Amino acid sequence: MKQFTITIPDGVTLDEKETKRFLAAKMYESGKLSLGQAAEVAGLSKVAFSEILADYDVSLINYPPEDILKDAAQF
C-alpha cells in the first residue's frame, strides 16, 4: 500500500482514524476506490465500513444516475 503525508496548518486538530475514514468514504463515493479498498484504507472490514458510510453522507450503492438510465434504456 502506498503512503503519503499531508501538511496540516498549525492549530488544526485532526484525529488520524477519523481522517482516514473520511477520506476512504469520499474516495469510495467518487469511484476512486472500491468498497474493499476503501475499507482497507479506513482500517475496517467491508461490513463495518459499509455501516459508517452514512456518517459521511455517502451511499453504499455507488452507481451513477447516468449509468442507471443507460442500463434501463437497454430493456
N, CA, C and O atoms as a MOPAC input file, in Angstrom:
PM7 MOZYME 1SCF
protein

 N      0.84500 1    -1.17300 1     0.00000 1
 C      0.00000 1     0.00000 1     0.00000 1
 C      0.89300 1     1.23900 1     0.00000 1
 O      1.90700 1     1.28200 1     0.69700 1
 N      0.51300 1     2.23200 1    -0.77600 1
 C      1.26900 1     3.48400 1    -0.83700 1
 C      0.94100 1     4.34700 1     0.37700 1
 O     -0.13300 1     4.23600 1     0.96600 1
 N      1.88600 1     5.20300 1     0.73400 1
 C      1.67700 1     6.15500 1     1.81500 1
 C      2.05500 1     7.53600 1     1.33000 1
 O      2.93500 1     7.69200 1     0.48300 1
 N      1.38400 1     8.53800 1     1.87200 1
 C      1.77800 1     9.90500 1     1.60700 1
 C      1.47600 1    10.74800 1     2.83200 1
 O      0.70000 1    10.36000 1     3.70500 1
 N      2.11400 1    11.91800 1     2.87300 1
 C      1.99100 1    12.80800 1     4.01700 1
 C      1.25100 1    14.06400 1     3.60200 1
 O      1.48300 1    14.61000 1     2.52400 1
 N      0.35600 1    14.51500 1     4.47100 1
 C     -0.38200 1    15.75700 1     4.23200 1
 C      0.04700 1    16.75900 1     5.30100 1
 O      0.07900 1    16.43200 1     6.48800 1
 N      0.36700 1    17.95000 1     4.88800 1
 C      0.72800 1    19.00500 1     5.82400 1
 C     -0.53500 1    19.74800 1     6.23200 1
 O     -1.28000 1    20.24900 1     5.39000 1
 N     -0.76000 1    19.80900 1     7.53500 1
 C     -1.94300 1    20.45700 1     8.09600 1
 C     -1.49100 1    21.71700 1     8.83000 1
 O     -0.49700 1    21.68200 1     9.55500 1
 N     -2.20300 1    22.82600 1     8.65300 1
 C     -1.80500 1    24.06300 1     9.34200 1
 C     -1.78300 1    23.89000 1    10.86700 1
 O     -2.54200 1    23.10400 1    11.43200 1
 N     -0.89900 1    24.64100 1    11.50400 1
 C     -0.85100 1    24.64300 1    12.96600 1
 C     -2.21100 1    25.05900 1    13.51800 1
 O     -2.89900 1    25.89800 1    12.93600 1
 N     -2.57800 1    24.48000 1    14.61300 1
 C     -3.84500 1    24.82500 1    15.26200 1
 C     -5.01500 1    23.97700 1    14.79700 1
 O     -6.07800 1    24.00900 1    15.41700 1
 N     -4.84700 1    23.22300 1    13.72500 1
 C     -5.91200 1    22.34300 1    13.24500 1
 C     -5.69400 1    20.97300 1    13.87000 1
 O     -4.64200 1    20.35600 1    13.70600 1
 N     -6.70000 1    20.51700 1    14.58200 1
 C     -6.59600 1    19.22300 1    15.24700 1
 C     -7.42000 1    18.20400 1    14.47700 1
 O     -8.63100 1    18.35900 1    14.31800 1
 N     -6.75200 1    17.16000 1    14.00300 1
 C     -7.42800 1    16.09300 1    13.28100 1
 C     -7.11600 1    14.77000 1    13.94700 1
 O     -5.99000 1    14.52500 1    14.38000 1
 N     -8.11800 1    13.92900 1    14.02100 1
 C     -7.94300 1    12.57900 1    14.51900 1
 C     -7.54800 1    11.70500 1    13.32700 1
 O     -8.26100 1    11.68200 1    12.32400 1
 N     -6.43900 1    10.99400 1    13.41800 1
 C     -5.93800 1    10.20800 1    12.29100 1
 C     -6.94800 1     9.16000 1    11.83400 1
 O     -7.17100 1     9.00200 1    10.63300 1
 N     -7.55600 1     8.44800 1    12.76700 1
 C     -8.52000 1     7.40300 1    12.41800 1
 C     -9.73100 1     8.00800 1    11.70800 1
 O    -10.18400 1     7.47300 1    10.69600 1
 N    -10.25200 1     9.10900 1    12.22400 1
 C    -11.41200 1     9.76600 1    11.61600 1
 C    -11.06900 1    10.31800 1    10.23400 1
 O    -11.88900 1    10.24700 1     9.31800 1
 N     -9.87700 1    10.86200 1    10.07900 1
 C     -9.45500 1    11.40400 1     8.78700 1
 C     -9.33900 1    10.30300 1     7.74500 1
 O     -9.75700 1    10.48800 1     6.60200 1
 N     -8.78000 1     9.16900 1     8.12100 1
 C     -8.67700 1     8.03800 1     7.19400 1
 C    -10.05700 1     7.57200 1     6.76400 1
 O    -10.28000 1     7.28800 1     5.58700 1
 N    -10.98000 1     7.49100 1     7.70600 1
 C    -12.33900 1     7.04000 1     7.37800 1
 C    -13.03400 1     8.01800 1     6.45200 1
 O    -13.70000 1     7.61100 1     5.50000 1
 N    -12.88000 1     9.31100 1     6.72800 1
 C    -13.48800 1    10.33300 1     5.88100 1
 C    -12.93900 1    10.26300 1     4.45400 1
 O    -13.70200 1    10.25500 1     3.48800 1
 N    -11.61700 1    10.21200 1     4.33200 1
 C    -11.00400 1    10.14100 1     3.00700 1
 C    -11.41200 1     8.86900 1     2.26400 1
 O    -11.69400 1     8.91000 1     1.06700 1
 N    -11.44400 1     7.75200 1     2.97000 1
 C    -11.83900 1     6.49600 1     2.34400 1
 C    -13.27900 1     6.57300 1     1.84400 1
 O    -13.58000 1     6.12300 1     0.73800 1
 N    -14.17000 1     7.14500 1     2.65900 1
 C    -15.57700 1     7.26100 1     2.26900 1
 C    -15.73400 1     8.14900 1     1.03900 1
 O    -16.47300 1     7.81200 1     0.11400 1
 N    -15.04700 1     9.26800 1     1.03100 1
 C    -15.17600 1    10.19300 1    -0.09100 1
 C    -14.50600 1     9.65200 1    -1.35600 1
 O    -14.97600 1     9.90900 1    -2.46400 1
 N    -13.42900 1     8.91500 1    -1.19900 1
 C    -12.79100 1     8.30300 1    -2.36800 1
 C    -13.65600 1     7.16800 1    -2.91800 1
 O    -13.69100 1     6.94500 1    -4.12800 1
 N    -14.34700 1     6.45800 1    -2.04300 1
 C    -15.29700 1     5.43900 1    -2.48200 1
 C    -16.44600 1     6.11600 1    -3.24100 1
 O    -16.84800 1     5.66200 1    -4.31200 1
 N    -16.95900 1     7.19500 1    -2.67600 1
 C    -18.07500 1     7.92400 1    -3.29700 1
 C    -17.71300 1     8.41200 1    -4.69600 1
 O    -18.54300 1     8.37700 1    -5.60400 1
 N    -16.47100 1     8.86600 1    -4.86600 1
 C    -16.05300 1     9.40200 1    -6.16000 1
 C    -15.64000 1     8.31200 1    -7.14800 1
 O    -15.35100 1     8.60400 1    -8.30800 1
 N    -15.60900 1     7.05600 1    -6.69200 1
 C    -15.25200 1     5.96000 1    -7.57700 1
 C    -13.75400 1     5.71000 1    -7.68100 1
 O    -13.31700 1     4.90200 1    -8.50000 1
 N    -12.97000 1     6.38800 1    -6.86800 1
 C    -11.51500 1     6.20700 1    -6.88600 1
 C    -11.09500 1     4.90600 1    -6.21700 1
 O    -10.05600 1     4.34000 1    -6.55800 1
 N    -11.89800 1     4.42600 1    -5.26400 1
 C    -11.61700 1     3.17500 1    -4.55100 1
 C    -12.83100 1     2.27600 1    -4.58200 1
 O    -13.96900 1     2.74400 1    -4.55700 1
 N    -12.58200 1     0.98400 1    -4.63800 1
 C    -13.67100 1     0.01400 1    -4.49200 1
 C    -14.06500 1    -0.04100 1    -3.01700 1
 O    -13.38300 1     0.53700 1    -2.17100 1
 N    -15.14400 1    -0.72100 1    -2.71200 1
 C    -15.57100 1    -0.86200 1    -1.32200 1
 C    -14.47400 1    -1.53300 1    -0.49600 1
 O    -14.16400 1    -1.08600 1     0.60900 1
 N    -13.88900 1    -2.60300 1    -1.03000 1
 C    -12.83400 1    -3.31200 1    -0.31100 1
 C    -11.59800 1    -2.46000 1    -0.09300 1
 O    -11.00300 1    -2.48500 1     0.98500 1
 N    -11.20800 1    -1.70600 1    -1.11300 1
 C    -10.03700 1    -0.83800 1    -0.98300 1
 C    -10.29300 1     0.26200 1     0.03900 1
 O     -9.43300 1     0.56300 1     0.86600 1
 N    -11.47000 1     0.85600 1    -0.02200 1
 C    -11.80700 1     1.92000 1     0.92200 1
 C    -11.85800 1     1.38700 1     2.35000 1
 O    -11.39500 1     2.05400 1     3.27500 1
 N    -12.40900 1     0.20400 1     2.53500 1
 C    -12.45000 1    -0.40200 1     3.86000 1
 C    -11.03800 1    -0.62400 1     4.38700 1
 O    -10.76900 1    -0.41300 1     5.56900 1
 N    -10.14400 1    -1.04800 1     3.50700 1
 C     -8.75100 1    -1.27300 1     3.91200 1
 C     -8.08700 1     0.04500 1     4.32800 1
 O     -7.38400 1     0.08900 1     5.33800 1
 N     -8.30500 1     1.10900 1     3.56200 1
 C     -7.75400 1     2.41800 1     3.90900 1
 C     -8.28700 1     2.87300 1     5.27000 1
 O     -7.54900 1     3.42300 1     6.08800 1
 N     -9.57400 1     2.63500 1     5.49500 1
 C    -10.20600 1     3.04800 1     6.75100 1
 C     -9.81400 1     2.15100 1     7.92500 1
 O    -10.04300 1     2.50500 1     9.08100 1
 N     -9.22900 1     0.99900 1     7.63100 1
 C     -8.84500 1     0.07500 1     8.69800 1
 C    -10.01900 1    -0.70300 1     9.24800 1
 O    -10.04000 1    -1.06900 1    10.42300 1
 N    -11.01100 1    -0.95800 1     8.38000 1
 C    -12.23000 1    -1.64400 1     8.79800 1
 C    -12.52500 1    -2.81500 1     7.86900 1
 O    -11.97200 1    -2.91400 1     6.77400 1
 N    -13.40100 1    -3.69000 1     8.32400 1
 C    -13.91200 1    -4.73700 1     7.43700 1
 C    -14.87700 1    -4.07800 1     6.45200 1
 O    -15.30300 1    -2.94200 1     6.66000 1
 N    -15.21700 1    -4.78900 1     5.38400 1
 C    -16.18300 1    -4.24400 1     4.42600 1
 C    -17.51600 1    -3.95400 1     5.08700 1
 O    -18.13500 1    -2.92300 1     4.82300 1
 N    -17.95900 1    -4.85700 1     5.94300 1
 C    -19.25200 1    -4.67800 1     6.61900 1
 C    -19.21000 1    -3.44500 1     7.51400 1
 O    -20.11100 1    -2.60800 1     7.46200 1
 N    -18.16600 1    -3.33200 1     8.33300 1
 C    -18.05200 1    -2.17900 1     9.23800 1
 C    -17.94800 1    -0.88000 1     8.45600 1
 O    -18.55000 1     0.12400 1     8.83600 1
 N    -17.17800 1    -0.89200 1     7.35200 1
 C    -17.04800 1     0.31200 1     6.53100 1
 C    -18.39500 1     0.67800 1     5.91700 1
 O    -18.76300 1     1.85200 1     5.87800 1
 N    -19.12500 1    -0.31600 1     5.44200 1
 C    -20.45200 1    -0.07300 1     4.86500 1
 C    -21.36600 1     0.60700 1     5.87000 1
 O    -22.18000 1     1.45800 1     5.51000 1
 N    -21.22300 1     0.22500 1     7.12800 1
 C    -22.09000 1     0.77100 1     8.17800 1
 C    -21.76300 1     2.21900 1     8.53200 1
 O    -22.62900 1     2.92800 1     9.04400 1
 N    -20.54000 1     2.67800 1     8.27600 1
 C    -20.19200 1     4.06300 1     8.62200 1
 C    -20.35900 1     5.03600 1     7.45700 1
 O    -20.23400 1     6.24600 1     7.65000 1
 N    -20.63700 1     4.54000 1     6.25900 1
 C    -20.75100 1     5.42900 1     5.10000 1
 C    -21.79200 1     6.52300 1     5.30300 1
 O    -21.58500 1     7.66100 1     4.88200 1
 N    -22.89600 1     6.19100 1     5.93800 1
 C    -23.94600 1     7.18900 1     6.16000 1
 C    -23.45800 1     8.33900 1     7.03800 1
 O    -23.97600 1     9.45100 1     6.94300 1
 N    -22.47100 1     8.08200 1     7.88900 1
 C    -21.90700 1     9.14900 1     8.73300 1
 C    -21.27600 1    10.25200 1     7.89300 1
 O    -21.12000 1    11.38100 1     8.35800 1
 N    -20.91600 1     9.92500 1     6.66000 1
 C    -20.26200 1    10.87100 1     5.75600 1
 C    -21.15300 1    11.22500 1     4.56700 1
 O    -20.67600 1    11.74200 1     3.55700 1
 N    -22.44500 1    10.94500 1     4.69600 1
 C    -23.41600 1    11.20800 1     3.62000 1
 C    -23.02500 1    10.53600 1     2.31200 1
 O    -23.16900 1    11.11300 1     1.23500 1
 N    -22.52900 1     9.30700 1     2.42200 1
 C    -22.12900 1     8.52300 1     1.25900 1
 C    -23.03100 1     7.29700 1     1.18200 1
 O    -23.22000 1     6.59200 1     2.17300 1
 N    -23.58300 1     7.05200 1     0.00700 1
 C    -24.45100 1     5.90400 1    -0.19900 1
 C    -23.62000 1     4.64200 1    -0.44200 1
 O    -22.59800 1     4.68300 1    -1.12700 1
 N    -24.06300 1     3.54400 1     0.11600 1
 C    -23.40700 1     2.26400 1    -0.12400 1
 C    -23.52600 1     1.88400 1    -1.59700 1
 O    -22.59700 1     1.33000 1    -2.18500 1
 N    -24.67700 1     2.18800 1    -2.18000 1
 C    -24.89600 1     1.89100 1    -3.59400 1
 C    -24.31300 1     3.04700 1    -4.39100 1
 O    -24.88900 1     4.13100 1    -4.48000 1
 N    -23.16900 1     2.78100 1    -4.95800 1
 C    -22.39500 1     3.80800 1    -5.63100 1
 C    -22.50600 1     3.60300 1    -7.13900 1
 O    -21.56600 1     3.15300 1    -7.79400 1
 N    -23.67200 1     3.94200 1    -7.66900 1
 C    -23.96000 1     3.70900 1    -9.07500 1
 C    -24.46000 1     5.01900 1    -9.66200 1
 O    -25.56100 1     5.45000 1    -9.32100 1
 N    -23.69700 1     5.66600 1   -10.52800 1
 C    -24.08200 1     6.97400 1   -11.06400 1
 C    -25.43600 1     6.93800 1   -11.77300 1
 O    -25.74700 1     5.97300 1   -12.47100 1
 N    -26.24500 1     7.99400 1   -11.59400 1
 C    -27.56800 1     8.05000 1   -12.23700 1
 C    -27.51200 1     7.86500 1   -13.74500 1
 O    -28.41000 1     7.26000 1   -14.33100 1
 N    -26.45300 1     8.38700 1   -14.38300 1
 C    -26.34900 1     8.23700 1   -15.84500 1
 C    -26.27900 1     6.76400 1   -16.23700 1
 O    -26.85300 1     6.34500 1   -17.24200 1
 N    -25.55600 1     5.98200 1   -15.41700 1
 C    -25.42900 1     4.55800 1   -15.71300 1
 C    -26.75300 1     3.83200 1   -15.51400 1
 O    -27.06900 1     2.90000 1   -16.25300 1
 N    -27.51800 1     4.25200 1   -14.52900 1
 C    -28.82800 1     3.64000 1   -14.29100 1
 C    -29.73000 1     3.89900 1   -15.49700 1
 O    -30.40300 1     2.98700 1   -15.97900 1
 N    -29.74500 1     5.13700 1   -15.98200 1
 C    -30.57500 1     5.48400 1   -17.14200 1
 C    -30.12200 1     4.72800 1   -18.39100 1
 O    -30.94900 1     4.25300 1   -19.16900 1
 N    -28.80900 1     4.62100 1   -18.57600 1
 C    -28.27300 1     3.90800 1   -19.73000 1
 C    -28.65800 1     2.42400 1   -19.66400 1
 O    -29.06900 1     1.83800 1   -20.66600 1
 N    -28.52100 1     1.82900 1   -18.48600 1
 C    -28.87800 1     0.41600 1   -18.32700 1
 C    -30.37400 1     0.19900 1   -18.51900 1
 O    -30.78600 1    -0.78700 1   -19.13000 1
 N    -31.19100 1     1.12000 1   -17.99900 1
 C    -32.64200 1     0.98600 1   -18.13300 1
 C    -33.06900 1     1.10300 1   -19.58900 1
 O    -34.03900 1     0.46200 1   -19.99300 1
 N    -32.37500 1     1.90000 1   -20.38000 1
 C    -32.72000 1     2.08100 1   -21.78700 1
 C    -32.47900 1     0.81300 1   -22.60500 1
 O    -33.02200 1     0.67400 1   -23.70000 1
 N    -31.67300 1    -0.10800 1   -22.08700 1
 C    -31.38200 1    -1.34900 1   -22.80400 1
 C    -32.52900 1    -2.34500 1   -22.72600 1
 O    -32.56400 1    -3.31700 1   -23.48200 1
 N    -33.46300 1    -2.10800 1   -21.81800 1
 C    -34.56500 1    -3.07700 1   -21.65100 1
 C    -35.76100 1    -2.70000 1   -22.43600 1
 O    -36.76800 1    -3.40700 1   -22.40400 1

